[in-house]
Amino acid sequence: MGKAKMNNYLLLLTATLLINSSAFAQKFDQLAPSPPMGWNSWNKFGCDVSEELIMGIADAMVSSGMKDAGYEYIVIDDCWQVGRDESGDIIVDEDRFPHGMKYLADYMHSKGFKFGIYSCAGTKTCQGRPGGRGYEFQDARTYARWGVDYLKYDWCYTTTQDPQASYELMRDALYKAGRPVVFSLCEWGQSKPWEWARDVGHLWRTTGDIVDRWDAMMAIFDAQKELARYAGPGHWNDPDMLEVGNGGMTTEEYRTHFSLWCVLAAPLMAGNDLRNMNEETRGILTNKEMIAVNQDTLGRQAFCFRDNGDYEIWVKKLANEEKTVCLLNRSDESKTVELNIPVLLKASDHYWSSDPYELKDYTMRDLWSHKNIDTGEEITEVTLAPHSVKVYRFIKK
């Protein structure tokens, strides 16, 4: 082969390699236009997962009204895997999942749900099970064969790995495997994934793990204050899963927890035992008016409009020139605060310009009492119980 022909051949080969590599160097788009909603096993059950449990949860998702409220994904967290075979394929715990993962995925799909699974970017998962490092493309093909729709990918046992490169590798593996998968990056916010993960995954953890306690939940909420500009359709900040119904907080605190996650446009991944919910828990998790705020098509995360220490006012801009306002009482005592409705309607921060909202054009609705509020008085007083919220939606007439 002559030198000219060789050069042309090398150019063609390089171009072909670039085309082939770029063909899967991307995430699946259009999978999470609104924050994902579903259930994850970890917060309540930890490693005590099984086929029987997950199928029971799917049945309870239907009977409890959770499915009808919009919950879609059922995700098995850590401890479903026990090793790898001689070919490197991941091995499912046959004692706990006797029919395997495809059987379970098929069952989820038959119920109208999507099926999620867990792995880790390191050599081991956080509970010491085999991780995905070095097996990314092989695992992705396995997940596609099983019918997996959602992957939570953790960050334990990663030593000197680069987070962005590690998650991009798994993203590419999922894309090449060919089955659309929502990719959840569980890197705990250590490398500020909100700055680089928009084109890598559909959601990324912004903090360490949540704990079923008021102070722990509020600490995670506080860490979201400066992150609103990074969230939007297909790319969401994830302050971790819900603890509603797990027993560590009061009903009022759980209502606050759920409300804050809704206005933050956070993924709503329940983590309680749906088979044994009381009515208060079910009422919180299936509040369709709050869920509608979370799932709003504009995809904006709320911003803190006012911080008075003990109480805060958060504003979330919605589609159709509507807004949601959340009043938060952080203190251990009741608070009576003055609500200037026209000011709240015009509230904006440096990220969104002010809009010409006029009170006469809107109906003010309480999203927990499910009642419209008389707005005859533009300035009114609102009393907030300790650790509580009031959430109002301004609905365009």
N, C-alpha and C positions, 0 to 999 in steps of 0.2 A: 504494500500500500504506500503510495507517495505521501510526501509530507503534507501537501495541501489537503489530500483526501483524509489523512489521519487527523489533521486539525478540525476539518469539518465533522468527522465522526465523533471526535471528543466534544465538540460544541453541541452536537445533537444529543449525545449521551448525557451531558450535563443538564441540558434543557429537559430531557425526559425525566431524569432523576428529580429535578426541581418540581416539575409538574406532578409527578407521582407522590412526592413527599408532601407538597402543599395541599394535595387533594384530601388529606385527612388531618392536616395540622390546624384543626378548628374544632369548635364545639358544635353540638346540634342546636340550631336556632329554633325559635318558636315553641320551645318546650315549657317555658315558665314565664308567660307574659304577665302573670300575676304571681304573688308569693305562693310557693307550694303549700298545700294543706294535706295533712295526713296524720299518721300515728307511728311512733317509734317505740321499740321495746325497752330501751335502756333505763329511763328514769324510774320506772316501776319494777322491772324484772331483772335488770342486770344480765348476768350470764344464765339465768334460769329461763332459757327460751326453748321452745319445742314446736313441733308441727301442730300438736293439739292446741297449744296456746294461740298460735298465730291464726289458725283457722277459726278458733273461738272468737278472737278479736274481730276478724272479718265479719262474722255473723252478727256480733254486737254492734259493729259500725252501722249495719243496716237497721237492726231493730231499735237502736237508740235514737235514730234520726241523724246521726253524724254524717252518713253518706248523703242524705238529702240536703244537709247543710253545706256540703261542698268538700268534705274530706275525701281525698282521692288515693293517697299513697299509704301502703302498709309496709313498714321498713323493719327488717330484722337487724338489730345492732350486733355487737361483738358476740363471739362464742358459738357460732354455728359451725365453724370449721375446726378440724382437728389435725390436719397434716397435709402432705402432698404425696402422691403416688410416684412410682418410678419414672413416669413421664413428666412429672412436675405439675400435674393437674391437682387443683385444690380438692381436698377430701371433706365431704360433709359428715357431721356427726350422725352416724346411722342409728344410734340409740334414740336420739332426740328427733331426728328427721328421717324416719324409716323409708319414706317414699321419695326422698330427695327433693331438690329445690325446684326442678321443673314441674313436678306434681303440685307443689305449693304455689308456684307462679300461675299455673293453669287454674287453680282453685280461685286465686285472687281475681284473675281476669274474668272468670265465669260469674263472679259477684259484681263485676263492674269496677273493680279497683285496679290500681297499678302496683307492681311489686318492687320493693326496694331491698337492698342488701348492704352490707358493711364490709369494708376492708381498710387497709392502712398503707401509707406510702413507705413505711419502714420495713425492716426485715421481719418484724413481729407486730401484731396488733397490740393495743394497750393492755389486753388481758393475756398476752403471751402466745396467742395463736399465730399461725403463719401469715406474714404480711405479704404485700404485693411487690416489694422491690425485686427487680429482676424477672418478674413474671407478668408484667403489665399487659402485654399483648396476648399472652396465653390466658390470663384471667378474663380479659375483656371478651375474648372469643367464647369462653365458658359462660360468662354472664349472658351474652347474646343468645347462646344456645338454650339456656334455661328460661329466657323470657324476662330478664331483669329490666326494669324501667327507671330505676333510681339507684345511684351509688353514693353512699356516704363514705368519704375517704379520709381517714384519721392521720395523725402525725407522730405517733409513738415510734421509738426505736429507729430514728432517722439519723442520728449522729451528725455527720458533717454534710448531709444532703442539702442542696439548695431548694427551697420550697417552690419557687416558681418553675424551675426546670422539672422537678419531680411531678408536680401537678399537670404541667403541660404534657409530660410523657404519658400519663394516664389518660388525659383528655384525647390525645392522638390515638391511643390504643382503643378507646371506646369508639371513636369515630371510624377507625378502620374496620372494627368488628361489624359495623353497619347497622346496629340496632339503636334507635334513639334512646338516650339515657340522660336523665337529669343528673348533673354532676354536682355534688355537695362537698365543698372543700372544708374539712374540719382541721384547720391549721392553728386555731385558737387565737388568731389575730396577731401573732408574734412578728410576722414580717409585713404587716400592714397590707393584707391581701386586697383590701378595697382599692389600693392604688394600682394593682396589676392583674387582678383576677377576672375582670369583666369579660375578657375573651377566652378565659380558661374554663370557668365553671358558671353555673347558674345561681349559686349562692355560696357565701363563704362566712365561716364563723369569725366573729369580731372579738371574742373574748375566750377565756377559759370556760370550764363547764359550769352550768347553772346548778344551784343547790336549792332545795325546797324550803327556803327561809326568806322572810321579808327583806332583811338587810342584804342578803346575797343577790336576790332578784333585782333589788334597786341599784346595787353596784353595777350590775350588767347593764341595766337601763341607762344609767349615767354615762356609760362608755359609748353610747350611741349618739351623743349630742352633736358631735362635729362630723357625722358621717352621712348626713342626708343627701348630699350632692352625688354620692357614689351609687345610690340605689336607683333602680328603674326597671322597666319591663325586661325580663330575661337576665337580670343581674341584681341580686338582692343581698343586703347586709343581713347576717344571721346571728342574732343574739342568743342562740341556742333554743332548745325545745321547751315546751310548756310543762309546768309542774302542776297545773290545775287539777285538783282532785286527789293529790297524793298525800295530803294530811299534814303538811308542815306549815301551812298558812291558814288563816281564817277565810271564810267565804268572801268577806269584803276584800281581803287582800288578793284572793284569786281573781275576783272581778276586776280589780285594778291591774293585776298582772296581765290578764287577757286583753283588757282595753289598751294598755300601753303597747303590747305587741301588735295589736290591730292598727293603731295609728302610726306605728313605726314601719308599716308595710313589711313586717317580719314574716318569715315562714311560720305557719301555724301547724306545728307538729305536736299533737297531744301525746302524753306519755303516762297516762293513768290506766287503771284496769277498767276498760269500757264495759266489761261484763257485770261489774258491780258498782255502777255509778249511782249516787243519790241524785235527787231532782235538782238540787242547787248546782251541782257540778255539771249535769247535763244541760241545765238552763244557760250556764255561762258558755260552755263550749259550742252550743248550737244557737247562740244569739245571731240570727241572720242579719240584723241591722248592723251589728258591729262587724260581722264578717264581710258585709258589703263594703264597708269602709276599707278594710284590709285588702280586698280584692279589686278595688276601684281601678278602672282601666287607665287612668292617668299615670298610676304607678309612682306617686310621690311619697317620700317618707316625711313624717311630721318634723317640724322644727320647733325649738323652744322659743316662744315669743316673749315670755316673761318668766323670770326666775326670782322669786321673792324669798328664797330660802326654804321656808316651811311649805310653801305652795308654789306651783308652777302652772303656766298656761302653755299648752302645746297646740299647734295649728297644723292641720293637714289639708292641703289643697286637693280638690277632687275634680273629676271630669264634669262637664256641663256647668262650669263656673260655680261649683258648690264648694263648701268647706266643712270640715269637722273640727270642732274645738274641744279639747280635753283639759279639764281642770283637775289638778292633782294635789291632794293634801298628803304630804310626806310625814307630817308630824303625828305625835301620839295623842293630840287633842283635836277637838272639833274646830273648824275654821269657818268664819263667815267672810266672804270676799265680795268685792264689788265687781259686777260684770258690766262692762261698757260694750254693748252689743255692736253698735256701728264701728267702734274701733277694732273689735275682733274680726268683723267682716272684711275690713281693709288690711288686716295684719299680713305682713310679709317680712321676709328677711333679705339679706344681701343677694340671695340666690334667685329669688322670684320678685319681679317688679310688683308694685301695688296695683290692684285691680279696682275698677269703679263699682264696687258692690254697694247696693242700696238696700236697706232693711225692708222697705216696702215690697221688694221683689222676691222675698224669701219667706219660707216657713221654717221656724225653729223647732227642732224635734229632739226630745230626750231619748237617747238610744238604749237606755236601760229600763226606763218606765214605759217606753213605747208610746209616748204621748206627745202631742204638739204643745208647744209653750206659747202662752199669750205674750206677744212682744209689743204690747201697747206702751210699755215704759222702756225707753232705750237704755236706761241704767237701772240695774236691779241687783239685789243681794242674793247670794247663793251660799247655803250652809253645807259644808263638807264634813262628813264623819272622819275620824282618824283613819289614815291609810286608805283613803277612798278616792274615787274619781267621780266627776260628772262629765258625760260626753254628749255633746250636742252636734247635730247635723243641720246645716243651713241649706234647705232644699229649694231649688229654683221653682218659682210658681209657674 
